[in-house]
Amino acid sequence: MDQKMTSNTQATDGVSRERRKFIMSGISLASAAVAPSLGVASPAASKAVAGPATRSGQQSAGKRVLIINAHQTYKGISEGRLNRTLAELIAVEMKKKGFELKTTEVEAGYTVQEEVEKHLWADVIVTQSPVFWFGNPWIYKKYVDEVFTAGLMQQSFLSGDGRSKDAPDRQYGSGGKMQGKRYLLSLTMNSPRQAFDDASQHLHQGRSVDDVFASNTANYKFCGAQVLPVFACYDVVNAANVQNDIERLKARLTHEFG
């Protein structure tokens, strides 16, 4: 019995190692393809990178993007290489499109007030995040709680929920001050594409990716920003196709931002 259990454990460990090797090899190839065009370093807290200036020497209106890397490291399980590759890709592509960049890597630390100011500065906010247990890493939820609460207290993100004593029937969620800003959530997940939009699927029962991750995007919508459809890289553990995900992400950024 013990010998059989040991053999099974060794086999399972061997499969896990092969999966990790497969994913890492794909990321290495993808990173090599992206690296020559990198005009910025890896996203880090409080870093800003200027994009191409207009003829007047000033940045184009509507061309400011905040990129938030929400990854949290779990050694041997989630090292963040794919998430970092995609966050850097977003930075490169947005810079090519003439955007001025500011970035935040949540795990590296941040100052709440500086993050409030980054959100107020940005025309576009992009969160790049892995999916941990069907949600974002807890450090990102902490980040949102702290930053958006500060934005509420300062009345800079919103003035309330839209209702008042004089207008109690106003639409809930209509008190935001982020009108004109756009928000994109980009995810990496182990779930296959087939798990969504199919009522026969046991887990999500027909819900879309946007439905399942509404808890992430609702705070931006509540504050008045335009929430764009979620971008997702599926099945990244069992059947990773990093190069295809990169090309899809490039196409999506071009579609949304020119």
C-alpha positions in Angstrom: 0.0 0.0 0.0 2.7 2.5 1.0 4.8 1.7 -2.1 1.7 2.2 -4.3 0.9 5.5 -2.7 4.6 6.6 -3.1 4.5 5.7 -6.8 1.3 7.6 -7.3 2.7 10.7 -5.6 5.9 10.6 -7.6 3.8 10.3 -10.8 1.7 13.3 -9.8 4.7 15.3 -9.0 6.2 14.4 -12.3 3.1 15.6 -14.2 3.1 18.9 -12.2 6.8 19.5 -13.1 6.1 18.8 -16.7 3.2 21.3 -16.7 5.4 24.0 -15.1 8.2 23.3 -17.7 5.6 23.6 -20.5 4.3 26.9 -19.3 7.7 28.4 -18.5 9.0 27.5 -21.9 6.1 29.3 -23.5 6.7 32.3 -21.4 10.4 32.4 -22.1 9.7 32.3 -25.9 7.0 35.0 -25.5 9.3 37.2 -23.4 12.1 36.9 -25.9 9.7 38.1 -28.6 8.5 41.0 -26.5 11.9 42.1 -25.0 13.5 43.8 -28.0 10.7 46.3 -28.2 10.5 47.0 -24.5 10.7 50.7 -23.9 10.0 50.4 -20.2 11.3 48.3 -17.4 9.2 45.8 -15.4 6.2 47.5 -13.8 7.0 48.8 -10.3 5.2 50.9 -7.8 5.1 54.6 -8.5 6.9 54.5 -11.8 6.0 56.7 -14.7 7.1 56.5 -18.3 6.5 59.3 -20.8 5.2 58.4 -24.3 5.6 60.4 -27.5 4.9 64.1 -27.1 2.6 66.1 -29.3 3.9 69.0 -31.5 3.3 71.4 -28.6 5.5 69.2 -26.4 2.5 68.1 -24.3 1.0 64.6 -24.0 -2.1 64.1 -26.2 -5.4 64.5 -24.4 -6.9 61.1 -23.4 -3.6 59.4 -23.7 -2.7 58.5 -20.1 -2.8 54.9 -18.8 -2.3 53.3 -15.4 -1.3 49.7 -15.5 -1.8 47.7 -12.3 0.0 44.4 -11.8 -2.1 42.6 -9.2 -0.1 39.4 -9.0 0.7 37.7 -5.6 3.6 35.2 -5.4 3.1 31.7 -4.2 6.5 29.9 -4.5 6.3 26.8 -6.7 2.7 27.5 -7.7 2.4 31.0 -9.0 5.6 32.9 -9.6 4.1 35.7 -11.7 6.1 35.3 -14.9 3.2 35.1 -17.3 1.4 38.0 -15.5 4.6 40.1 -15.7 5.0 39.3 -19.3 1.5 40.5 -20.1 1.8 43.6 -17.9 5.0 44.5 -19.8 3.4 43.8 -23.1 0.5 46.1 -22.3 3.0 48.9 -21.3 4.9 48.4 -24.6 1.8 48.4 -26.8 0.2 51.4 -25.0 3.4 53.4 -25.4 3.4 52.6 -29.1 -0.1 54.0 -29.3 1.2 57.3 -27.8 0.1 56.8 -24.2 1.9 58.2 -21.2 2.3 55.4 -18.6 2.2 55.0 -14.9 2.4 51.6 -13.3 1.8 49.9 -10.0 3.0 46.5 -8.9 0.8 45.8 -5.9 3.1 43.2 -4.3 6.0 45.7 -4.4 4.1 48.1 -2.1 2.3 51.4 -2.7 1.2 54.6 -1.1 -2.6 55.0 -0.9 -2.7 58.7 -1.8 -0.3 58.3 -4.7 -2.6 55.5 -6.1 -5.6 57.8 -5.7 -3.7 60.5 -7.7 -2.7 58.0 -10.4 -6.4 57.0 -10.8 -7.4 60.7 -11.1 -4.6 61.3 -13.6 -5.3 58.3 -15.9 -7.7 58.2 -18.8 -7.4 54.4 -19.0 -6.8 51.9 -16.1 -5.8 48.4 -16.9 -5.5 45.7 -14.2 -3.4 42.6 -15.1 -4.2 39.8 -12.6 -4.1 36.1 -12.1 -7.3 34.3 -11.0 -6.9 32.7 -7.5 -9.9 30.7 -6.4 -12.2 32.5 -8.8 -11.2 36.0 -7.8 -8.2 38.3 -7.6 -5.4 37.8 -5.1 -6.3 39.2 -1.7 -3.6 41.8 -1.8 -5.4 43.4 -4.7 -8.7 43.4 -2.8 -6.8 45.2 0.0 -5.5 47.7 -2.5 -8.9 48.4 -3.9 -10.4 48.8 -0.4 -7.8 51.2 0.7 -7.5 53.3 -2.5 -11.3 53.5 -3.3 -12.1 54.3 0.3 -9.7 57.1 0.2 -11.2 58.3 -3.0 -14.6 58.2 -1.4 -13.5 60.0 1.8 -11.9 62.7 -0.4 -15.0 62.9 -2.7 -12.6 62.5 -5.6 -13.7 59.2 -7.0 -17.4 59.7 -6.2 -19.7 61.9 -4.2 -21.7 59.1 -2.8 -24.0 56.4 -4.2 -26.0 58.8 -6.2 -29.0 59.1 -3.9 -29.7 61.9 -1.4 -32.4 62.9 1.1 -33.8 65.2 -1.6 -33.6 62.5 -4.3 -33.9 59.1 -2.6 -35.1 57.4 -5.8 -32.1 58.4 -7.9 -30.3 55.5 -9.5 -28.0 53.6 -7.1 -24.4 53.9 -8.3 -24.9 57.2 -10.1 -22.6 59.3 -7.9 -19.3 58.6 -9.6 -16.8 61.1 -10.8 -14.8 58.9 -13.1 -16.8 59.6 -16.2 -14.7 59.5 -19.3 -12.3 57.0 -17.9 -12.1 53.4 -19.3 -11.3 50.3 -17.3 -10.0 47.0 -18.7 -9.5 43.8 -16.6 -7.0 41.3 -18.1 -6.8 37.9 -16.5 -4.9 34.7 -16.6 -6.8 31.6 -15.4 -6.8 27.8 -15.3 -10.4 27.7 -16.3 -11.0 26.6 -20.0 -12.9 28.9 -22.3 -15.7 26.2 -22.4 -16.5 26.8 -18.7 -18.2 30.1 -19.6 -21.4 31.0 -21.5 -22.7 27.4 -21.4 -25.7 26.6 -19.3 -24.7 22.9 -19.2 -21.5 23.7 -17.4 -21.7 22.7 -13.7 -19.7 25.5 -12.1 -20.7 28.8 -13.8 -24.0 27.6 -15.2 -24.0 29.8 -18.3 -22.5 32.9 -16.8 -20.0 34.9 -18.9 -16.5 35.9 -17.8 -17.8 39.4 -17.3 -20.6 38.1 -15.1 -18.2 36.0 -13.0 -15.8 38.8 -12.4 -18.3 41.6 -12.0 -17.1 41.9 -8.4 -13.8 43.3 -9.8 -15.2 45.7 -12.3 -18.2 46.9 -10.3 -16.2 49.4 -8.2 -15.0 51.2 -11.4 -18.5 51.2 -12.8 -19.9 52.5 -9.5 -17.4 55.4 -9.7 -18.6 56.3 -13.2 -15.9 54.7 -15.4 -16.7 52.8 -18.6 -16.0 49.1 -18.0 -14.7 47.3 -21.1 -15.3 43.6 -21.6 -12.8 41.4 -19.7 -9.8 40.0 -21.6 -8.9 36.5 -20.5 -6.1 34.0 -21.1 -7.7 30.6 -20.5 -6.3 27.1 -19.4 -2.9 28.5 -18.6 -1.9 25.5 -16.5 -3.1 22.5 -18.5 -2.9 23.9 -22.1 -1.0 27.1 -22.1 -0.7 28.9 -25.5 1.2 32.0 -24.5 2.1 33.2 -28.0 -1.5 33.1 -29.0 -2.6 34.9 -25.9 0.0 37.6 -26.6 -1.3 38.1 -30.2 -4.9 38.2 -28.9 -4.0 40.8 -26.3 -2.2 43.0 -28.9 -5.3 42.8 -31.1 -7.6 43.7 -28.2 -5.5 46.7 -27.2 -5.6 47.9 -30.8 -9.3 47.4 -31.0 -10.0 49.4 -27.8 -7.3 52.0 -28.0 -6.3 52.4 -31.6 
